[in-house]
């Protein structure tokens, strides 16, 4: 039957599509959907070894999805490391992801010689997954302007940047009382982190 063949082709296409995803969560979801489609297809045409293979793939994807979703907002999953703007690894990270940074933070300008800025590199294990760069406001030193809030594509579904803002001591230790997000940032996520909207930006008040 045509619909059975179509199901097989769709399942195969979804498996291939999943491998093209840069985001870990999306890769697992699409791979799971493709595996389920192929389980049904191969069962209908009685190809039991392929049913077994895809059942195994589906189980692996479910296990990883459960693990990923459980640690999605777990502070133990990420570390925040403060570095200077002159740090060579920071400069390398910003250059490598320069095109992607410009896509989501179009107003950010790279200047590693800017001594007033402070950078925080977000890491998962030994992998750098994001960068947040802040700058004291010229008119009020208690205000931290976020010049850059960037997460690498693989971890974008997990918004690890939120761990910088959750740890309010990072800002309080520098004497900041308010944090202002970068204007013009594409797909901001600050609304669910306790920020309030003010014009083009979001503002977070740091508790005393």
ChimeraX commands (.cxc) that place a marker at each C-alpha (Angstrom):
marker #1 position 0.00,0.00,0.00 radius 0.5
marker #1 position 1.17,3.51,-0.85 radius 0.5
marker #1 position 0.61,4.92,2.64 radius 0.5
marker #1 position 2.83,2.23,4.16 radius 0.5
marker #1 position 5.65,3.07,1.75 radius 0.5
marker #1 position 5.14,6.75,2.47 radius 0.5
marker #1 position 5.44,6.06,6.21 radius 0.5
marker #1 position 8.76,4.28,5.61 radius 0.5
marker #1 position 10.15,7.13,3.53 radius 0.5
marker #1 position 8.98,9.73,6.05 radius 0.5
marker #1 position 10.55,7.83,8.94 radius 0.5
marker #1 position 13.85,7.52,7.07 radius 0.5
marker #1 position 13.77,11.21,6.14 radius 0.5
marker #1 position 13.16,12.18,9.78 radius 0.5
marker #1 position 16.16,10.15,10.92 radius 0.5
marker #1 position 18.37,11.90,8.37 radius 0.5
marker #1 position 16.85,15.30,9.29 radius 0.5
marker #1 position 17.57,14.68,12.97 radius 0.5
marker #1 position 21.27,14.21,12.26 radius 0.5
marker #1 position 21.38,17.65,10.62 radius 0.5
marker #1 position 20.20,19.41,13.80 radius 0.5
marker #1 position 22.75,21.48,15.71 radius 0.5
marker #1 position 20.64,21.58,18.87 radius 0.5
marker #1 position 20.93,18.48,21.05 radius 0.5
marker #1 position 17.31,18.48,22.22 radius 0.5
marker #1 position 15.89,18.81,18.71 radius 0.5
marker #1 position 18.18,16.06,17.43 radius 0.5
marker #1 position 16.86,13.65,20.05 radius 0.5
marker #1 position 13.19,14.60,19.48 radius 0.5
marker #1 position 13.30,14.23,15.69 radius 0.5
marker #1 position 15.33,11.02,15.94 radius 0.5
marker #1 position 12.72,9.62,18.31 radius 0.5
marker #1 position 9.84,10.55,15.98 radius 0.5
marker #1 position 11.65,8.97,13.03 radius 0.5
marker #1 position 12.37,5.80,15.00 radius 0.5
marker #1 position 8.71,5.46,16.02 radius 0.5
marker #1 position 7.58,5.88,12.39 radius 0.5
marker #1 position 10.02,3.17,11.30 radius 0.5
marker #1 position 8.92,0.84,14.10 radius 0.5
marker #1 position 5.36,1.01,12.74 radius 0.5
marker #1 position 6.51,0.69,9.11 radius 0.5
marker #1 position 8.77,-2.31,9.68 radius 0.5
marker #1 position 6.16,-4.04,11.83 radius 0.5
marker #1 position 3.60,-3.66,9.03 radius 0.5
marker #1 position 5.97,-5.20,6.47 radius 0.5
marker #1 position 7.22,-7.80,9.00 radius 0.5
marker #1 position 10.89,-6.77,8.96 radius 0.5
marker #1 position 11.50,-7.67,12.60 radius 0.5
marker #1 position 15.26,-7.01,12.82 radius 0.5
marker #1 position 14.59,-3.37,11.81 radius 0.5
marker #1 position 11.77,-3.20,14.35 radius 0.5
marker #1 position 14.24,-4.28,17.02 radius 0.5
marker #1 position 16.82,-1.76,15.86 radius 0.5
marker #1 position 14.37,1.15,15.93 radius 0.5
marker #1 position 12.91,0.10,19.28 radius 0.5
marker #1 position 16.46,0.26,20.64 radius 0.5
marker #1 position 17.01,3.70,19.06 radius 0.5
marker #1 position 13.73,4.96,20.48 radius 0.5
marker #1 position 14.66,3.71,23.96 radius 0.5
marker #1 position 18.07,5.41,23.76 radius 0.5
marker #1 position 16.47,8.68,22.65 radius 0.5
marker #1 position 13.89,8.52,25.46 radius 0.5
marker #1 position 16.66,7.94,28.01 radius 0.5
marker #1 position 18.68,10.92,26.78 radius 0.5
marker #1 position 15.60,13.14,26.49 radius 0.5
marker #1 position 14.67,12.38,30.08 radius 0.5
marker #1 position 18.21,13.20,31.20 radius 0.5
marker #1 position 18.33,16.42,29.16 radius 0.5
marker #1 position 14.96,17.67,30.39 radius 0.5
marker #1 position 15.79,16.85,34.03 radius 0.5
marker #1 position 19.00,18.91,33.88 radius 0.5
marker #1 position 17.60,21.70,31.68 radius 0.5
marker #1 position 17.25,24.11,34.62 radius 0.5
marker #1 position 19.64,22.36,37.00 radius 0.5
marker #1 position 22.28,24.79,38.28 radius 0.5
marker #1 position 24.67,21.87,38.67 radius 0.5
marker #1 position 24.66,21.32,34.91 radius 0.5
marker #1 position 26.59,24.54,34.16 radius 0.5
marker #1 position 29.36,26.62,35.69 radius 0.5
marker #1 position 29.93,30.34,35.26 radius 0.5
marker #1 position 33.55,31.50,34.98 radius 0.5
marker #1 position 34.47,35.19,35.12 radius 0.5
marker #1 position 37.22,36.21,32.69 radius 0.5
marker #1 position 38.75,39.48,31.53 radius 0.5
marker #1 position 38.03,40.91,28.11 radius 0.5
marker #1 position 41.71,40.38,27.28 radius 0.5
marker #1 position 41.40,36.62,27.82 radius 0.5
marker #1 position 42.66,34.87,24.68 radius 0.5
marker #1 position 40.15,32.03,24.89 radius 0.5
marker #1 position 37.28,34.52,25.16 radius 0.5
marker #1 position 38.54,36.34,22.07 radius 0.5
marker #1 position 38.77,33.04,20.20 radius 0.5
marker #1 position 35.25,32.07,21.26 radius 0.5
marker #1 position 33.80,35.39,20.11 radius 0.5
marker #1 position 35.58,35.26,16.76 radius 0.5
marker #1 position 34.61,31.65,16.00 radius 0.5
marker #1 position 30.93,32.40,16.69 radius 0.5
marker #1 position 31.06,35.95,15.30 radius 0.5
marker #1 position 28.51,35.43,12.51 radius 0.5
marker #1 position 26.02,33.70,14.81 radius 0.5
marker #1 position 26.52,36.34,17.50 radius 0.5
marker #1 position 25.72,39.08,14.98 radius 0.5
marker #1 position 22.50,37.26,14.05 radius 0.5
marker #1 position 21.12,37.29,17.61 radius 0.5
marker #1 position 22.96,40.31,19.05 radius 0.5
marker #1 position 23.19,42.71,16.09 radius 0.5
marker #1 position 24.27,45.69,18.21 radius 0.5
marker #1 position 27.25,43.92,19.83 radius 0.5
marker #1 position 30.71,45.11,18.83 radius 0.5
marker #1 position 33.78,43.04,19.71 radius 0.5
marker #1 position 36.45,45.03,21.54 radius 0.5
marker #1 position 38.68,42.88,23.75 radius 0.5
marker #1 position 40.63,45.98,24.79 radius 0.5
marker #1 position 37.56,47.39,26.62 radius 0.5
marker #1 position 38.70,47.23,30.26 radius 0.5
marker #1 position 35.36,48.32,31.74 radius 0.5
marker #1 position 33.60,45.22,30.50 radius 0.5
marker #1 position 33.44,41.96,32.42 radius 0.5
marker #1 position 32.85,38.63,30.69 radius 0.5
marker #1 position 31.33,35.43,32.01 radius 0.5
marker #1 position 31.90,32.20,30.12 radius 0.5
marker #1 position 29.27,29.53,30.74 radius 0.5
marker #1 position 30.66,26.01,30.63 radius 0.5
marker #1 position 29.23,22.51,30.69 radius 0.5
marker #1 position 31.98,20.14,31.74 radius 0.5
marker #1 position 34.94,21.17,29.58 radius 0.5
marker #1 position 32.85,22.80,26.83 radius 0.5
marker #1 position 32.14,26.53,26.59 radius 0.5
marker #1 position 28.43,26.92,25.82 radius 0.5
marker #1 position 27.82,30.64,26.16 radius 0.5
marker #1 position 29.09,34.11,26.99 radius 0.5
marker #1 position 27.58,37.03,28.89 radius 0.5
marker #1 position 29.40,40.38,28.79 radius 0.5
marker #1 position 28.37,43.28,31.04 radius 0.5
marker #1 position 29.41,46.92,31.25 radius 0.5
marker #1 position 28.79,49.47,34.04 radius 0.5
marker #1 position 26.47,52.26,32.95 radius 0.5
marker #1 position 28.35,55.51,32.31 radius 0.5
marker #1 position 25.83,57.56,34.29 radius 0.5
marker #1 position 25.14,55.12,37.14 radius 0.5
marker #1 position 27.76,52.58,38.26 radius 0.5
marker #1 position 25.09,50.50,40.03 radius 0.5
marker #1 position 23.56,49.58,36.66 radius 0.5
marker #1 position 25.00,46.71,34.62 radius 0.5
marker #1 position 24.31,46.89,30.91 radius 0.5
marker #1 position 24.40,43.51,29.18 radius 0.5
marker #1 position 26.37,44.02,25.97 radius 0.5
marker #1 position 26.24,40.36,24.92 radius 0.5
marker #1 position 24.16,37.35,25.90 radius 0.5
marker #1 position 25.05,34.45,23.61 radius 0.5
marker #1 position 24.57,30.68,23.70 radius 0.5
marker #1 position 26.10,28.26,21.19 radius 0.5
marker #1 position 23.61,26.45,18.90 radius 0.5
marker #1 position 24.03,23.03,20.55 radius 0.5
marker #1 position 22.81,24.35,23.91 radius 0.5
marker #1 position 20.33,26.99,22.77 radius 0.5
marker #1 position 17.33,24.94,23.90 radius 0.5
marker #1 position 18.69,25.03,27.45 radius 0.5
marker #1 position 19.26,28.83,27.84 radius 0.5
marker #1 position 22.33,28.38,30.08 radius 0.5
marker #1 position 22.65,32.17,30.22 radius 0.5
marker #1 position 19.92,32.12,32.84 radius 0.5
marker #1 position 22.40,30.73,35.37 radius 0.5
marker #1 position 24.35,33.98,35.24 radius 0.5
marker #1 position 21.25,35.96,36.25 radius 0.5
marker #1 position 20.08,33.43,38.84 radius 0.5
marker #1 position 23.33,33.84,40.72 radius 0.5
marker #1 position 22.67,37.43,41.74 radius 0.5
marker #1 position 25.90,37.55,43.78 radius 0.5
marker #1 position 27.78,37.84,40.49 radius 0.5
marker #1 position 26.29,41.30,40.07 radius 0.5
marker #1 position 26.00,42.24,43.75 radius 0.5
marker #1 position 29.72,41.57,44.30 radius 0.5
marker #1 position 30.45,44.24,41.67 radius 0.5
marker #1 position 28.07,46.72,43.32 radius 0.5
marker #1 position 25.32,46.39,40.72 radius 0.5
marker #1 position 21.68,46.83,41.71 radius 0.5
marker #1 position 20.05,46.67,38.28 radius 0.5
marker #1 position 20.79,44.64,35.14 radius 0.5
marker #1 position 19.57,45.83,31.74 radius 0.5
marker #1 position 19.40,43.46,28.79 radius 0.5
marker #1 position 20.82,44.47,25.39 radius 0.5
marker #1 position 18.33,46.37,23.20 radius 0.5
marker #1 position 17.51,44.74,19.89 radius 0.5
marker #1 position 18.42,41.22,21.00 radius 0.5
marker #1 position 16.68,38.59,18.87 radius 0.5
marker #1 position 14.40,36.13,20.77 radius 0.5
marker #1 position 15.01,37.44,24.31 radius 0.5
marker #1 position 14.09,35.06,27.13 radius 0.5
marker #1 position 14.33,37.43,30.10 radius 0.5
marker #1 position 10.61,37.60,30.84 radius 0.5
marker #1 position 10.68,34.22,32.59 radius 0.5
marker #1 position 13.75,35.08,34.68 radius 0.5
marker #1 position 12.22,37.88,36.75 radius 0.5
marker #1 position 13.11,40.73,34.38 radius 0.5
marker #1 position 10.48,43.37,33.64 radius 0.5
marker #1 position 10.07,45.01,30.26 radius 0.5
marker #1 position 11.20,48.64,29.87 radius 0.5
marker #1 position 11.07,49.87,26.28 radius 0.5
marker #1 position 13.33,47.76,24.05 radius 0.5
marker #1 position 15.10,46.15,27.01 radius 0.5
marker #1 position 14.36,44.04,30.11 radius 0.5
marker #1 position 15.44,45.08,33.62 radius 0.5
marker #1 position 16.33,42.87,36.59 radius 0.5
marker #1 position 16.51,44.33,40.11 radius 0.5
marker #1 position 19.23,42.72,42.27 radius 0.5
marker #1 position 18.06,42.07,45.85 radius 0.5
marker #1 position 20.08,43.63,48.68 radius 0.5
marker link #1:1,2 radius 0.2
marker link #1:2,3 radius 0.2
marker link #1:3,4 radius 0.2
marker link #1:4,5 radius 0.2
marker link #1:5,6 radius 0.2
marker link #1:6,7 radius 0.2
marker link #1:7,8 radius 0.2
marker link #1:8,9 radius 0.2
marker link #1:9,10 radius 0.2
marker link #1:10,11 radius 0.2
marker link #1:11,12 radius 0.2
marker link #1:12,13 radius 0.2
marker link #1:13,14 radius 0.2
marker link #1:14,15 radius 0.2
marker link #1:15,16 radius 0.2
marker link #1:16,17 radius 0.2
marker link #1:17,18 radius 0.2
marker link #1:18,19 radius 0.2
marker link #1:19,20 radius 0.2
marker link #1:20,21 radius 0.2
marker link #1:21,22 radius 0.2
marker link #1:22,23 radius 0.2
marker link #1:23,24 radius 0.2
marker link #1:24,25 radius 0.2
marker link #1:25,26 radius 0.2
marker link #1:26,27 radius 0.2
marker link #1:27,28 radius 0.2
marker link #1:28,29 radius 0.2
marker link #1:29,30 radius 0.2
marker link #1:30,31 radius 0.2
marker link #1:31,32 radius 0.2
marker link #1:32,33 radius 0.2
marker link #1:33,34 radius 0.2
marker link #1:34,35 radius 0.2
marker link #1:35,36 radius 0.2
marker link #1:36,37 radius 0.2
marker link #1:37,38 radius 0.2
marker link #1:38,39 radius 0.2
marker link #1:39,40 radius 0.2
marker link #1:40,41 radius 0.2
marker link #1:41,42 radius 0.2
marker link #1:42,43 radius 0.2
marker link #1:43,44 radius 0.2
marker link #1:44,45 radius 0.2
marker link #1:45,46 radius 0.2
marker link #1:46,47 radius 0.2
marker link #1:47,48 radius 0.2
marker link #1:48,49 radius 0.2
marker link #1:49,50 radius 0.2
marker link #1:50,51 radius 0.2
marker link #1:51,52 radius 0.2
marker link #1:52,53 radius 0.2
marker link #1:53,54 radius 0.2
marker link #1:54,55 radius 0.2
marker link #1:55,56 radius 0.2
marker link #1:56,57 radius 0.2
marker link #1:57,58 radius 0.2
marker link #1:58,59 radius 0.2
marker link #1:59,60 radius 0.2
marker link #1:60,61 radius 0.2
marker link #1:61,62 radius 0.2
marker link #1:62,63 radius 0.2
marker link #1:63,64 radius 0.2
marker link #1:64,65 radius 0.2
marker link #1:65,66 radius 0.2
marker link #1:66,67 radius 0.2
marker link #1:67,68 radius 0.2
marker link #1:68,69 radius 0.2
marker link #1:69,70 radius 0.2
marker link #1:70,71 radius 0.2
marker link #1:71,72 radius 0.2
marker link #1:72,73 radius 0.2
marker link #1:73,74 radius 0.2
marker link #1:74,75 radius 0.2
marker link #1:75,76 radius 0.2
marker link #1:76,77 radius 0.2
marker link #1:77,78 radius 0.2
marker link #1:78,79 radius 0.2
marker link #1:79,80 radius 0.2
marker link #1:80,81 radius 0.2
marker link #1:81,82 radius 0.2
marker link #1:82,83 radius 0.2
marker link #1:83,84 radius 0.2
marker link #1:84,85 radius 0.2
marker link #1:85,86 radius 0.2
marker link #1:86,87 radius 0.2
marker link #1:87,88 radius 0.2
marker link #1:88,89 radius 0.2
marker link #1:89,90 radius 0.2
marker link #1:90,91 radius 0.2
marker link #1:91,92 radius 0.2
marker link #1:92,93 radius 0.2
marker link #1:93,94 radius 0.2
marker link #1:94,95 radius 0.2
marker link #1:95,96 radius 0.2
marker link #1:96,97 radius 0.2
marker link #1:97,98 radius 0.2
marker link #1:98,99 radius 0.2
marker link #1:99,100 radius 0.2
marker link #1:100,101 radius 0.2
marker link #1:101,102 radius 0.2
marker link #1:102,103 radius 0.2
marker link #1:103,104 radius 0.2
marker link #1:104,105 radius 0.2
marker link #1:105,106 radius 0.2
marker link #1:106,107 radius 0.2
marker link #1:107,108 radius 0.2
marker link #1:108,109 radius 0.2
marker link #1:109,110 radius 0.2
marker link #1:110,111 radius 0.2
marker link #1:111,112 radius 0.2
marker link #1:112,113 radius 0.2
marker link #1:113,114 radius 0.2
marker link #1:114,115 radius 0.2
marker link #1:115,116 radius 0.2
marker link #1:116,117 radius 0.2
marker link #1:117,118 radius 0.2
marker link #1:118,119 radius 0.2
marker link #1:119,120 radius 0.2
marker link #1:120,121 radius 0.2
marker link #1:121,122 radius 0.2
marker link #1:122,123 radius 0.2
marker link #1:123,124 radius 0.2
marker link #1:124,125 radius 0.2
marker link #1:125,126 radius 0.2
marker link #1:126,127 radius 0.2
marker link #1:127,128 radius 0.2
marker link #1:128,129 radius 0.2
marker link #1:129,130 radius 0.2
marker link #1:130,131 radius 0.2
marker link #1:131,132 radius 0.2
marker link #1:132,133 radius 0.2
marker link #1:133,134 radius 0.2
marker link #1:134,135 radius 0.2
marker link #1:135,136 radius 0.2
marker link #1:136,137 radius 0.2
marker link #1:137,138 radius 0.2
marker link #1:138,139 radius 0.2
marker link #1:139,140 radius 0.2
marker link #1:140,141 radius 0.2
marker link #1:141,142 radius 0.2
marker link #1:142,143 radius 0.2
marker link #1:143,144 radius 0.2
marker link #1:144,145 radius 0.2
marker link #1:145,146 radius 0.2
marker link #1:146,147 radius 0.2
marker link #1:147,148 radius 0.2
marker link #1:148,149 radius 0.2
marker link #1:149,150 radius 0.2
marker link #1:150,151 radius 0.2
marker link #1:151,152 radius 0.2
marker link #1:152,153 radius 0.2
marker link #1:153,154 radius 0.2
marker link #1:154,155 radius 0.2
marker link #1:155,156 radius 0.2
marker link #1:156,157 radius 0.2
marker link #1:157,158 radius 0.2
marker link #1:158,159 radius 0.2
marker link #1:159,160 radius 0.2
marker link #1:160,161 radius 0.2
marker link #1:161,162 radius 0.2
marker link #1:162,163 radius 0.2
marker link #1:163,164 radius 0.2
marker link #1:164,165 radius 0.2
marker link #1:165,166 radius 0.2
marker link #1:166,167 radius 0.2
marker link #1:167,168 radius 0.2
marker link #1:168,169 radius 0.2
marker link #1:169,170 radius 0.2
marker link #1:170,171 radius 0.2
marker link #1:171,172 radius 0.2
marker link #1:172,173 radius 0.2
marker link #1:173,174 radius 0.2
marker link #1:174,175 radius 0.2
marker link #1:175,176 radius 0.2
marker link #1:176,177 radius 0.2
marker link #1:177,178 radius 0.2
marker link #1:178,179 radius 0.2
marker link #1:179,180 radius 0.2
marker link #1:180,181 radius 0.2
marker link #1:181,182 radius 0.2
marker link #1:182,183 radius 0.2
marker link #1:183,184 radius 0.2
marker link #1:184,185 radius 0.2
marker link #1:185,186 radius 0.2
marker link #1:186,187 radius 0.2
marker link #1:187,188 radius 0.2
marker link #1:188,189 radius 0.2
marker link #1:189,190 radius 0.2
marker link #1:190,191 radius 0.2
marker link #1:191,192 radius 0.2
marker link #1:192,193 radius 0.2
marker link #1:193,194 radius 0.2
marker link #1:194,195 radius 0.2
marker link #1:195,196 radius 0.2
marker link #1:196,197 radius 0.2
marker link #1:197,198 radius 0.2
marker link #1:198,199 radius 0.2
marker link #1:199,200 radius 0.2
marker link #1:200,201 radius 0.2
marker link #1:201,202 radius 0.2
marker link #1:202,203 radius 0.2
marker link #1:203,204 radius 0.2
marker link #1:204,205 radius 0.2
marker link #1:205,206 radius 0.2
marker link #1:206,207 radius 0.2
marker link #1:207,208 radius 0.2
view
